Amino acid sequence: MDGRLSKYTTRLFSPPSFLEGMARVLDLGGTFDQYNVSASGEEADRQALESDWNAIGADMYDAIARFQAAHPELRPDAPEA
């Protein structure tokens, strides 16, 4: 997973550090689990949906940029042949 997507996928929980990840191997009771808190369930849902749509928009922007790089002749500002 690239760094750009992690800001969209970790909105509801805190990603562990390397040492916390190592400690979780031995944490059979789940005492290291941490979640980001929202004011209500509706607020958590709104944030998750916003994050999902932001990820979709970022993917679409990336796809358009890659297409334009592969086909510069189709860009609207390309010189006429």
C-alpha positions as CSV (number, residue, x, y, z in Angstrom):
1,M,0.0,0.0,0.0
2,D,1.4,3.4,-0.9
3,G,1.6,6.2,1.6
4,R,-1.1,8.2,0.0
5,L,-3.8,5.6,0.6
6,S,-3.0,5.1,4.3
7,K,-4.5,8.5,5.2
8,Y,-7.8,7.2,3.8
9,T,-7.7,3.7,5.3
10,T,-6.7,4.5,8.8
11,R,-9.3,7.1,9.8
12,L,-11.1,4.8,12.3
13,F,-8.1,3.2,13.9
14,S,-4.6,4.2,14.9
15,P,-1.9,2.2,13.0
16,P,0.6,0.7,15.4
17,S,4.3,1.5,15.4
18,F,6.8,-1.3,14.7
19,L,7.3,-2.0,18.4
20,E,3.6,-2.0,19.0
21,G,3.2,-4.4,16.2
22,M,5.8,-6.7,17.6
23,A,4.1,-6.5,21.1
24,R,0.7,-7.4,19.5
25,V,2.1,-10.8,18.6
26,L,2.0,-11.6,22.3
27,D,-1.1,-9.6,23.1
28,L,-3.7,-12.4,23.2
29,G,-6.2,-10.3,25.2
30,G,-6.3,-7.4,22.7
31,T,-5.2,-4.8,25.3
32,F,-3.2,-2.8,22.7
33,D,-6.2,-2.2,20.4
34,Q,-6.8,1.5,19.9
35,Y,-9.5,3.1,17.9
36,N,-10.1,6.8,17.0
37,V,-13.2,8.1,18.7
38,S,-16.1,9.9,17.0
39,A,-18.9,11.9,18.7
40,S,-21.5,9.4,17.4
41,G,-21.9,6.4,15.1
42,E,-23.3,8.7,12.4
43,E,-20.2,10.9,12.6
44,A,-18.0,7.8,12.3
45,D,-20.0,6.7,9.2
46,R,-19.8,10.2,7.7
47,Q,-16.0,10.3,8.1
48,A,-15.6,6.8,6.7
49,L,-17.8,7.7,3.6
50,E,-15.8,10.9,3.1
51,S,-12.6,8.9,3.3
52,D,-13.9,6.4,0.8
53,W,-14.9,9.1,-1.7
54,N,-11.6,10.9,-1.2
55,A,-9.8,7.6,-2.0
56,I,-11.9,7.1,-5.1
57,G,-11.2,10.7,-6.3
58,A,-7.5,10.2,-5.7
59,D,-7.5,7.0,-7.8
60,M,-9.5,8.7,-10.6
61,Y,-7.0,11.6,-10.6
62,D,-4.1,9.1,-10.8
63,A,-5.7,7.1,-13.6
64,I,-6.4,10.3,-15.6
65,A,-2.9,11.5,-15.2
66,R,-1.4,8.2,-16.3
67,F,-3.7,8.1,-19.3
68,Q,-2.7,11.6,-20.3
69,A,1.0,10.8,-19.9
70,A,0.6,7.7,-22.1
71,H,-1.5,9.6,-24.7
72,P,-0.2,13.2,-24.9
73,E,-1.8,13.6,-28.4
74,L,-5.3,13.3,-26.8
75,R,-4.8,16.2,-24.3
76,P,-7.1,19.2,-24.9
77,D,-4.0,21.5,-25.0
78,A,-2.1,19.3,-27.5
79,P,-1.0,21.2,-30.7
80,E,-3.0,20.3,-33.8
81,A,-1.2,18.0,-36.3
